[in-house]
Amino acid sequence: MDDLEKWPEIEKAATGKRRELVLQGPTVDERISSDGGLASAVYSLTLLNYLEVSQCPSLTELHEDIQHLTNLQSLILCRNKLASIPNVVANLKSLKVLDLSVNNMKVLPEGITQLKELNTLNVSCNSLEVLPEGLSQCTKLSTINISKNNITGFPADFYSERLDLLSTLVASDNSIDRLSGDIHKLPALKVLDLSNNKLSEIPSDLSDCPKLKEINFKGNKLNDKRLEKMVNGCQTKSILDYLRGKGKGRQGEDGGDVDGGRGADRGKRQQQRKKKEKVADEQDEVEELNKMVVRVLHVSDAPTALTVKVSAEVKDVRPYLVCCLVRGMNLKSGNALKRFLVAQTKLHDDLCGKRTIATIATHDVQLLKTPLTYDVKPPTQLKIVPLARKEMTAVELIRHLQLEADELRKQKKRQNVTGLHKYLQILQGKTLYPCLVDAEGHVISFPPITNSEKTKKMAELNKFTAEHQEEVGSDGEGDAPQEPASSGETSSELIIHQVRTVDQDGNLKVVYPSKTDLSKDVSNLTVIW
C-alpha cells in the first residue's frame, strides 16, 4: 500500500490541489507510528500554504524534505513529541506562523532566524534553555510565546529597534533572572508576561515603552518589596508610574547623574515617550490590521457544517443572505467591543447603504439551534425577543420604535433621528417581513431592525448598545455567527468556516466566503485557504 492509499487526506490534497492540510489525532498518530514517521508524500504538496500536524506523540522528528514546501505561510506542529526540527526550515521563506508548542525540543535551529516574513512564533511548553542569536533579523515578528521552558535569559541582540513590530512577548514560567533596561528599545511592545521567573529587579526603563498596556511579573521574588506587592495586585499603569518615579530617583541627590550622564539620556527618552504616546493609540488599530491573518476552512472539510435554507418567498423582500462562522475574535479585552460595534456601524452607513443594501449581524454560535431558515412572516405573526426588550410582534416593535423616534425628535428639537429609528422607513409598505428562524421556530434575526436576545454575542452587548445608542445605532445585524475566544488568549489569526446557503430543495445557492470575497490583493491582510 503506497502513501496515498494509506493517507487519504494527502491524496485528497494532492488531487484537489488544496492549499491546506490538517493531520491530527489518534488515527494519524497510529499511521505515523507504523510508518516510522510522517508520510513522505506530504512533502510533495508544494501548493500548501497551511500545514498542521498535531496531537501525534509518535512524531519525534521532521524530515529535511520539509524545505520543499516553500509556499507555506503557516506551519503548526503542536502537541507532538518533536525533539528538534531541521535547520533547512530556513528555506521556508514565506512562513508567517510557526507553532512548535508542547513538544520535547531542547534547542531551536538557527535557521529560524532566517525567516524574514515570520510574524508569530510559539515555542511554549518545551525544554528550551536558550533562544537562537539573530532573532532580531525576523523584523516582522509581532508575537513571541516562549512560556513554560527552561530559558534563563534573552539573546544579546533581542532588545533591538529592528523588532519594531513586536507587540506581544509571553515568557512566563521560565528561569529568567534578568531583564535588561534595553527593553525600551522595543517600541511596539504592548503585552509583556514574565510571571513565574527568577527576576529580582524590574528595570525602570520599562516605563519608556510607549505602547505598553499589559505587564505580568507575578511570581518573581523582587528586592523591592513594595514593587513586588504592586505587581501582585495593581494595574499596569500604576506599576509603570512607580517605575518611572524610581527612574527619576536614580539621579543624584545633588541633582547630578549617578551613572555618567544616563539620567540626561533618560530625560530625553521620557520626552520622546510622551510624544509617542500621543499617536500610539491611533496606530494600534492599524498595526493590528497589518498583522492580521485570516484562515478559511473549506466547507467540504466539515461534514456537519452549518447550513442555512432560504425560502422562495424572500425573493421580493430581502432576497440574499450569506453566512460564515468566525473564530478567534476576543471582544472582551479593552475597548474591543466598542471598536467592533463602531466599525460595524460605519459599514452599515457606507458599504451597506444605511442598511438598504445589506445588514450585518453577529450571533453566538453556541446559542444557535440549527439548522437555520431564512424566511418571511406577516408583521403580526413575526415574534422576536429584541435586544434589551421583552418578546413582541414586529408590529409592536415597529410601533415602539416609532414612538421613541417621535419622542427623540421632541427632546432634541430636530427632525432627524439616530440609532435603530432611522431604519424604520426601509420596511414601509411591506406586507411580509424577513427573518432568520432557528430549528425551534424562534426568530433570531429581524433584518434590518434587530437581533434576538437569545443569540446575542455577550452580556455586555446590550449594556453598551443601550448606553451608546446615539453613537452606535446598531445592535449587531446580519449573519456572521461568532464563536467566542477564550479569555486571555491573544491571537492575530481569525479562523473562518465557510457556510452553505441552499434553497428549499437543498440545492446550493452560495458558499461564503469564496476566494473572490477575501482578496489576497489587500496589502494588510494575509488569507490562507
GIDALIN-V898994 format. One line per field, one symbol per residue. psi: psi as a letter, one per 30 degrees, with the letter a starting at -180 (. if undefined). burial: 1 if it has 16 or more other C-alpha atoms within 10 Angstrom, else 0. A space follows every 10 residues. Layout:
psi=???
burial=???
This chain:
psi=kleeefifee eeeeeghlfk kkjlleeeee eeeefgakkf ffffiffkfk kkjlhiffjf lklfffffif fkfkjjhlha hkflklffff fiffkekjjg liahkfkkkf fefgiffkfk jjglhahkfl kkkgfffifg kfkkjglhah kflllegeik ffhgfjfkjj hlhahkfkjk fgfffifgke kjjhlhahkf kjkffefgjf gkfkljgkgk jkejeeeeee ffflleeeee eeeeeeeeff klfgflkfhh geeeeeeeee eeeeeefefe eefeeeeeef gkkkkkkkff fifglkkkkk lfffegdjfk klllkklgkj gfkbheeeee eeeeeeeeed eghhgeelkk lkljfffkjl llkjallkef fjkljlkgll klleeeeeee eeeeeeeeee efhlellaaf fffefffkfk fkkllkkafg gkkfkikgel lkffglelef eeeeeefgee eehkhhlaii kkjklkkfkk kgkkkkkkkk klafggkkek kkllffeikf fjegkjkj.
burial=0001001001 1011000111 1011000110 1100001110 0110111111 1111111111 1000011111 1111111111 1111110111 1111111111 1111111101 1111111111 1111111111 1101111111 1111111111 1111000111 1111111111 1111110111 0011111111 1111111111 1111111111 1110111111 0100001101 1000010011 0111001001 1000000000 0010010011 0010000001 0000000000 1111111110 0000011111 1001000100 1111111111 1100001100 1101101100 0101110111 1111100100 0111111010 0111111000 0111001100 1100100100 0000001111 1110001000 0111111100 0111111111 1111111000 1100100000 0111111111 1111100000 0111111111 1110000001 1110000100 000011111
